[in-house]
């Protein structure tokens, strides 16, 4: 399993993701520059957090036109594992690879804090190592992470079980008080219908070692690394 | 030719910025303010003299980049250089 971590101008979580892949999980790692035109044989591509292209115009709006994004779209079409974290989630929505959009937090504040996430899908390559209805403790760090989708899209996501993570209280109850940003239905992460493109606002790469106060994020990285279902990349 | 593009959050999208500005205006005594929506104003200068062509191109720019149709509406008008201020 070879991981590729995409670097745009303004990306800031690339080294954190790379560190977890390389130093903690021990998987093969390469960085992918936004101007690259091939994915160097990666099985899983991570779009990390940050402010790609300064988030000018809208978060993710310019990044989606990077030369590498065309390759990434084709990669996802072939079934390759694509994982957008924070700014990466915003890029995936702007690129139309996931439905909906991330808008300004309801509080207008930049929120940097621990959250609890209810895991609603454990049959995915990203969450295979999570227990059924697991509650993960993973931090967020964003100003524009409020998930929005029109009613039809939202009900389609719910009906098809595409909501992977929901903000919850520490005991796993999905309540308004546990929602840090005003996301509809407490949504923290969604997957596409095929199950190979995941977008999430919380940062698993920031809680993959005990020194950082938690290791729940490691479950997701290990799920992908140990993914027995060989990815269908041709 | 200059296109004056206005991008606003859709009515169904929460606009916490607008809400905060509304509260600010209320605290200044502007009690008659019933709603505020905060959007963006974008000026695009175009090297073209055909208004018809400019309209089509700006429409496409809005759809493909300047606005996100999931959360935003857009509208624009066109003015000749030097007439817009």
Contacts between the chains, C-beta under 8 A, distances in Angstrom:
chain1	res1	chain2	res2	distance
A	57	B	65	7.2
A	57	B	66	7.3
A	58	B	68	5.8
A	61	B	65	6.7
A	61	B	68	7.1
A	65	B	65	7.9
A	93	B	70	7.6
A	94	B	68	6.8
A	99	B	70	7.9
A	100	B	70	6.3
A	101	B	68	5.8
A	101	B	70	4.4
A	101	B	71	4.7
A	103	B	9	7.7
A	103	B	13	6.5
A	103	B	14	7.1
A	103	B	71	5.9
A	104	B	16	5.6
A	104	B	17	6.4
A	105	B	16	7.2
A	106	B	14	6.4
A	106	B	16	5.3
A	107	B	16	7.2
A	108	B	16	5.0
A	108	B	17	6.7
A	108	B	20	6.0
A	146	B	14	7.3
A	148	B	13	6.0
A	148	B	14	7.6
A	148	B	70	7.1
A	148	B	71	5.9
A	149	B	70	7.2
A	150	B	12	7.1
A	150	B	70	7.2
A	182	B	14	6.5
A	182	B	16	7.5
